[in-house]
Amino acid sequence: MVSDEQLKKNKYRRKKVMLKRVHTKGMVALVMVVVILMALGGQVFRINYTHGETYAKAVLDHQTYTSTELPYKRGQILTGDGTVLAYSERVYNLILDVKLMLSDGEYKEPTLSALCKYFNLNRSELEQKVSENSQSRYQKLLSNLTTDQIA
């Protein structure tokens, strides 16, 4: 019969032989990859040496330096032939900070007068909104104003 010590030695020998085979196969694969890469690199250098100028001229012939100035117009989406698909226009809201306006008594009268004069608002309605919302920091008076209306 085979002793335990003999079994361990045999197992160790088999592992050692297996590791040598794996190591050898790995080295062979590595050498093959290196040889293939060197061959490819050599081909690239040979082609560049023999036909380098021809390829350089071909590349330069394909390059075009055209500088086209695109017209700037905010808010439009156009097709290739210039048809407007969508147009976006800025709109503004008229907001009144009532609490700030009433913090010092001298601002109430000129502010209400300017609002009535430039935005055609009713003075009595404005005074009513101011008295009802005296602590308001955000009182929307008008919405969707265009640039022409606020200028």
C-alpha positions in Angstrom: 0.0 0.0 0.0 1.0 3.6 -0.6 1.6 5.7 2.4 0.2 9.2 3.0 3.6 10.7 2.6 4.0 9.1 -0.8 0.5 10.5 -1.9 1.5 14.0 -0.9 4.7 13.8 -2.9 2.9 12.6 -6.0 0.3 15.3 -5.7 3.0 17.9 -5.3 4.8 16.6 -8.4 1.6 16.7 -10.5 1.0 20.3 -9.5 4.5 21.2 -10.3 4.3 19.6 -13.8 0.9 21.3 -14.4 2.3 24.7 -13.4 5.3 24.2 -15.7 2.9 23.5 -18.6 0.7 26.5 -17.9 3.8 28.7 -17.6 5.2 27.4 -20.8 1.9 27.9 -22.7 1.6 31.5 -21.3 5.1 32.3 -22.4 4.5 30.9 -25.9 1.3 33.0 -26.2 3.1 36.1 -25.0 5.9 35.6 -27.5 3.4 35.1 -30.3 1.6 38.3 -29.5 4.8 40.3 -29.3 6.0 38.9 -32.7 2.7 39.7 -34.3 2.7 43.3 -32.9 6.3 43.8 -34.1 5.4 42.5 -37.6 2.4 44.9 -37.7 4.6 47.8 -36.5 7.2 46.9 -39.1 4.5 47.0 -41.9 3.3 50.4 -40.7 6.8 51.8 -40.8 7.5 50.3 -44.2 4.3 51.7 -45.7 5.0 55.1 -44.2 8.6 55.0 -45.6 7.6 54.0 -49.1 4.3 55.8 -49.6 4.4 58.5 -46.8 4.4 61.5 -49.1 1.5 60.1 -51.2 -0.7 59.6 -48.2 0.3 63.0 -46.7 -0.8 64.7 -50.0 -4.1 62.7 -50.0 -4.9 63.8 -46.5 -4.1 67.4 -47.3 -6.3 67.3 -50.4 -9.3 66.0 -48.3 -9.0 68.9 -45.8 -11.1 71.9 -46.5 -10.8 75.2 -44.6 -14.1 76.9 -45.1 -15.2 79.4 -42.6 -19.0 79.9 -42.8 -20.4 82.6 -40.6 -23.7 81.6 -39.1 -26.2 84.4 -38.5 -27.1 84.9 -34.9 -30.8 85.2 -34.1 -32.0 84.2 -30.7 -35.2 82.2 -30.4 -35.6 80.7 -33.8 -35.4 77.2 -35.1 -35.0 77.2 -38.9 -34.9 74.5 -41.6 -32.1 74.2 -44.1 -33.9 76.4 -46.6 -34.6 79.2 -44.0 -38.2 78.4 -43.1 -39.0 79.2 -39.4 -40.2 76.1 -37.6 -40.4 77.6 -34.1 -40.0 81.1 -32.6 -39.4 81.9 -29.0 -39.8 85.4 -27.6 -38.9 86.6 -24.2 -41.8 87.6 -21.9 -41.7 89.4 -18.7 -43.8 89.7 -15.5 -44.3 92.9 -13.6 -43.8 92.2 -9.9 -44.2 94.6 -7.1 -42.5 94.3 -3.7 -45.2 96.0 -1.6 -43.4 95.5 1.7 -40.2 97.3 0.4 -42.3 100.0 -1.2 -44.1 100.7 2.1 -40.9 100.5 4.3 -40.2 104.1 3.7 -43.2 106.4 3.0 -41.5 108.4 0.3 -41.6 105.5 -2.3 -45.3 104.7 -2.4 -46.6 107.7 -4.4 -43.9 107.8 -7.1 -44.1 104.0 -7.6 -47.9 104.0 -8.0 -47.7 107.0 -10.3 -45.1 105.4 -12.5 -47.1 102.2 -12.7 -50.2 104.0 -13.7 -48.4 106.2 -16.3 -46.2 103.6 -18.0 -48.4 100.4 -17.7 -51.9 102.0 -17.9 -53.0 100.4 -14.6 -56.0 101.6 -12.6 -54.8 103.6 -9.6 -57.7 102.6 -7.2 -57.1 98.9 -8.0 -53.4 99.3 -7.3 -54.0 101.1 -3.9 -56.5 98.3 -3.0 -53.9 95.6 -3.8 -51.3 97.5 -1.8 -53.5 97.9 1.3 -54.7 94.2 1.2 -51.1 92.8 0.7 -49.0 95.2 2.8 -46.6 92.5 3.9 -46.3 90.9 0.4 -42.8 90.6 -1.2 -44.2 89.2 -4.5 -47.3 90.8 -6.0 -47.7 90.0 -9.7 -49.4 92.9 -11.4 -49.0 92.0 -15.1 -47.7 88.9 -16.9 -46.5 88.0 -20.4 -45.2 91.5 -21.2 -43.1 91.7 -24.4 -39.8 93.6 -24.8 -41.7 96.4 -26.6 -44.2 96.8 -23.8 -41.5 97.3 -21.1 -39.1 99.5 -23.1 
